[in-house]
Amino acid sequence: MASQNVNDETRPKKRLIINAFVEMCSGHQSPGLWRHPEDQSWRFNDVDHWIELAKLLEDAKFHGIFIADVLGGYDVYSQSLDPAVRSGAQWPVNEPLSVVPAMAAATKSIGFGVTVSTTYEQPYHLARRLSTVDHLTKGRLGWNIVTSYLDSAAKNLGRSEQLPHDDRYALAEEYIKVMYKLFQSSWRDDAVQLDRKAGIYTAPELVRPINHTGRFFTVPGPAITQPSPQRTPLLLQAGTSKAGKVFAAQHAEAIFVSAHAPQVCAGSIAEIRALAANAHGRDPRSIKVLALVTPILGRTEAEARAKLAEYRGHASTEGALALFGGWTGIDLAAYGDDEELREVESNAVKSTVQAYARFIPAGSKWTKHTVAEHVSIGGNGPILVGTAGQVADGLETWVAEADVDGFNFAYALFPQSFKDIIELLLPELRKRGLFWDDYAVPGGTYRENFYGQPGQKHPPSEHVASNYQWRAGVPASEHTIPSE
């Protein structure tokens, strides 16, 4: 990748938000790399593995650790689960929320964004779990809201197949409203009294049922947990389909995008920001967009390219095609060697299908072989290969062309890829004024550090969740739970 100067001195530079992108499995976005002798991702069952990562990244001042998740296996490719099982392509995979308190206990400031689906769990139960972990982390939890996309998950969780794509978002829309009611409206801020003299732990008149009755859920309440430090965890969202954009414009504080190149997602990002402003009265700049990127760094370009070549020698083509099949619903085993990928109707991740079909790599076409090579390192995102300066130039291109606010950095090798980012890339970003020297609020909540705003523990006043909050001192008669 040739270095190019993409600095625009006429506009202020964004301070980038930087997360590590991981999953409780081996390889994650780079299937097969667990075979590399230096890779440690196969240690994901060991709690020390995650504690070491959290401490490493907090010392480097990463904003957060973004933990992906799936609820089923990738069984579309070859109509079998075997390729994923054999190659270790996000299989086996553990439940991510469980390890967050251990990481939080070893750190003070780094945040934890955890993926939990709205499709297979009752909101009352999830609200309790998220509030509990927000308490245990002192307010450092984020919730990545997804609707799930694997039929294998649906079959194991009581359905014959996935709900149709747009129905999943209709369910998610009601789900998030129930969560706001439980998080924000059921308890007044000052409901817990701990009045030892009077013997009042919680004032009963300051706790109330939410009495939600809707198409998908009936939840009388009240919430079983008291308000956590953030009340509502920082709200993250992934998905840029039409339904996903409508959902994100109203609810997301951060949006995670994965695309081959900035021009693939630039239009969607602009559309979400416009929807947020015009339909929901939000500051479009308050929605932070984070792009998936896998940096391959060296002290010279030749060193970085040698690393990439070495990594490709360990990557699993079979695992890559298994992941692609799950993401898109397309079984590339049915394609001939030179047959070009075409857009098909999908009930999986629609935006991913469209991105592959509409964006053709320069000088090539999407066959199952080029797809496998692309996905085998870095998944659906780009790999940026070169020196720290070259990779920083690439990141600035994404900021300039797609209007992103930061990056979810995936790894090729765990934890060495993150060590390379810390040692080589972050100093270059700091030199360019693109990354902070320390947390805005050391020991603060995820939301405070995410926005760089001390005291911003709860959703911003313009966010829909703020309308639900029962604030201290406000009589119940003066705060009505919003109705749909």
Secondary structure, 3 states (H helix, E strand, C coil): CCCCCCCCCCCCCCCCEEEEEEECCCCCCCCCHHHCCCCCHHHCCCHHHHHHHHHHHHHCCCCEEEEECCCCCCCCHHHCCHHHHHHCCCCCCCCCHHHHHHHHHCCCCCEEEEEEECCCCCHHHHHHHHHHHHHHCCCCEEEEEECCCCHHHHHHCCCCCCCCHHHHHHHHHHHHHHHHHHHHHCECCCCEEEECCCCEEECHHHECCCCEECCCCEECCCCCCCCCCCCCCEEEEECCCHHHHHHHHHHCCEEEECCCCHHHHHHHHHHHHHHHHHHHCCCHHHCEEEEEEEEEECCCHHHHHHHHHHHHCCCCHHHHHHHHHHHHCCCHHHCCCCCCCCCCCCCCCHHHHHHHHHCCCCCCCCCHHHHHHHHHCCCCCCEEEECHHHHHHHHHHHHHHHCCCEEEECCCCCCHHHHHHHHHHHHHHHHCCCCCCCCCCCCCCHHHHHHCCCCCCCCCCCCHHHHHCCCCCCCHHHCCCCCC
